[in-house]
Structure formats: structure tokens, C-alpha cells
């Protein structure tokens, strides 16, 4: 494959690779070295741009250790040993976020049950007929009106049944 200048391309260039363990030892070491360099470069940029303090320790496939510290390993170790806001602060923020998330989920579930319950009650009330209403709590006048309505309903049903029977017989 030739580039713009008519020369043969020497490298494969940048391309997406599958993220899985590299089996070939030579390729593994080359990849580790390139990626370690890139990692340390990004860490340095983070320290410079944001003023953050950073410490990275990496073990190579050949079992050698490489480290990057900003500002220094000693100051980072001292602050870590003193418990000066490192892991405990991070852990407490994670715990706080988890608690907040769980509370939000619980409240959402309660609201969901409430909405479903309201919708079901509304649906039941819409399907409920006037003659299915509870009579407890009705005064005497309401009960007399209710009884009169039931008798009218019974007469209407009887008439319809008799009319249907006459039509069948005719």
C-alpha cells in the first residue's frame, strides 16, 4: 500500500483492535511499553492541566515495576498513610451516591405502586354499576330511593325478558 508521496507504508497505522490478552510474548511486551508510555503521558497532562496529584504503579509482563508520581512518591505515600482524604473520602462518596440511588429507586417504586393503585381504583369505579354501591352509610331517604330504583330496574329487566321470549315464540 502506498501513501501520498508514492512510498510504501511501513506501519499498519491506527486501527481498532479486539481487547483480549495478547498471546505472542514479543507483541505483548511491545504493546505494554507503548501503552505504558501513553498512560504516563496522559497522567502527566492531567497533573499539569488540572493540578491534580497522581500516583500510578504498573507491573509489566516481565514482572518489572514502573511508576509515575506527581508531585512525588514520598508526598503521596505520606498523605495516604495519614488518611488525608484518599480512599476513605472516595469510598464515602460512593456510599453516599449508592444510598441516594437506593432512596430514589425506593421512592420511584412507591410512586409507581401509588399510580398503579390509583389507576386500578379508577378502572374498578368506572366498571362499577350504581346497584353495586355500598348501602352502609346511606340515610333512610337515600335507601328508599335506592330501593325504588332497584324495583324499577327489576321491572325493566322482566319486560325485556318477556319481550325477548315473545319474539322467540312468534
C-alpha positions in Angstrom: 0.0 0.0 0.0 1.4 3.4 -1.0 1.0 6.7 0.8 0.5 10.2 -0.8 4.2 10.5 -1.6 4.4 7.2 -3.5 6.3 5.4 -0.8 5.3 2.1 0.7 3.8 2.4 4.1 6.0 0.9 6.8 3.4 0.6 9.6 -0.1 -0.7 9.8 -1.3 2.7 11.3 -4.0 3.2 13.8 -6.9 0.8 13.7 -9.3 -0.7 16.2 -8.2 -3.9 17.9 -10.1 -6.5 19.8 -9.5 -6.1 23.5 -8.2 -9.5 24.7 -5.0 -10.9 26.1 -2.2 -10.9 23.5 -0.7 -14.4 23.2 2.5 -13.6 21.4 5.2 -12.6 24.0 7.1 -10.2 21.7 3.8 -8.4 20.8 2.7 -8.4 24.4 5.9 -6.6 25.5 5.8 -4.0 22.7 2.1 -3.3 23.3 2.8 -2.9 27.1 5.7 -0.5 26.5 3.7 1.7 24.1 0.6 1.7 26.3 2.6 2.4 29.5 4.2 5.4 27.8 0.8 6.6 26.6 -0.7 6.1 30.1 2.1 8.1 31.8 1.9 10.8 29.2 -1.9 11.2 29.9 -1.2 11.2 33.6 1.4 13.9 33.2 -1.1 16.0 31.2 -3.8 15.5 33.8 -1.4 16.7 36.6 -0.3 19.8 34.6 -3.7 20.8 33.3 -5.8 20.2 36.4 -3.2 20.5 39.2 -4.1 17.0 40.4 -1.8 14.7 42.3 -1.4 11.3 40.9 0.4 8.1 41.5 0.5 5.1 39.2 2.3 1.8 39.7 2.3 -0.8 36.8 3.9 -4.2 36.6 5.0 -5.4 33.2 4.5 -8.9 31.8 8.2 -9.4 32.6 7.4 -8.7 36.3 9.2 -5.3 36.3 7.6 -2.4 38.1 7.2 1.1 36.6 5.9 4.1 38.5 4.7 7.6 37.8 4.2 10.1 40.7 3.2 13.7 40.6 4.3 15.6 42.7 6.4 12.9 44.3 6.1 9.4 45.7 7.0 10.4 49.2 4.4 13.1 49.5 1.7 10.8 48.1 2.7 8.0 50.4 2.7 10.4 53.4 -0.7 11.7 52.6 -2.0 8.2 52.1 -0.6 7.0 55.4 -2.1 9.9 57.2 -5.5 9.1 55.7 -5.7 12.6 54.2 -8.8 12.3 52.1 -7.7 9.5 49.8 -9.6 6.2 49.8 -11.9 6.9 52.7 -13.2 10.1 51.0 -13.7 8.3 47.7 -15.4 5.4 49.4 -17.7 7.6 51.4 -18.7 9.4 48.2 -19.5 6.1 46.6 -21.5 5.0 49.6 -23.4 8.3 49.6 -24.2 8.0 45.9 -25.3 4.4 46.4 -27.6 5.4 49.3 -29.0 8.3 47.3 -29.6 6.0 44.4 -31.3 3.3 46.5 -33.5 6.0 48.1 -34.5 7.3 44.7 -35.3 3.8 43.5 -37.4 3.2 46.6 -39.3 6.4 46.1 -39.9 5.6 42.5 -41.3 2.2 43.4 -43.6 3.7 45.9 -44.8 6.3 43.4 -45.3 3.5 40.8 -47.4 1.5 43.2 -49.4 4.6 44.1 -50.1 5.4 40.4 -51.0 1.8 39.6 -53.3 1.6 42.6 -55.0 4.9 41.6 -55.4 3.7 38.1 -56.8 0.3 39.2 -59.2 2.0 41.6 -60.4 4.4 38.8 -60.9 1.4 36.5 -62.9 -0.5 39.1 -65.0 2.5 39.8 -65.6 3.0 36.1 -66.8 -0.6 35.8 -68.9 -0.4 39.0 -72.6 -0.2 38.5 -74.8 2.0 40.6 -76.6 -1.1 42.1 -73.2 -2.4 43.3 -72.7 0.6 45.6 -72.3 0.1 49.3 -75.5 0.9 51.2 -73.8 1.3 54.6 -73.8 5.0 55.5 -76.9 5.8 53.5 -79.7 7.6 55.3 -83.3 6.5 55.2 -84.3 8.8 52.3 -81.3 7.5 50.2 -82.2 3.9 51.0 -85.8 4.4 49.9 -84.7 6.0 46.6 -82.2 3.1 46.1 -84.9 0.5 46.7 -87.3 2.3 44.3 -84.5 2.3 41.6 -83.8 -1.4 42.2 -87.6 -2.2 41.7 -87.7 -0.1 38.5 -84.6 -2.0 37.2 -86.2 -5.4 38.1 -89.4 -4.4 36.2 -87.4 -3.2 33.1 -85.4 -6.4 33.0 -88.6 -8.5 33.4 -90.2 -6.6 30.5 -87.1 -7.1 28.3 -87.0 -10.8 29.1 -90.7 -11.2 28.3 -90.3 -9.2 25.1 -87.4 -11.5 24.0 -89.5 -14.6 24.8 -92.5 -13.3 22.8 -90.2 -12.6 19.8 -88.8 -16.1 20.0 -92.2 -17.7 20.2 -93.7 -15.7 17.4 
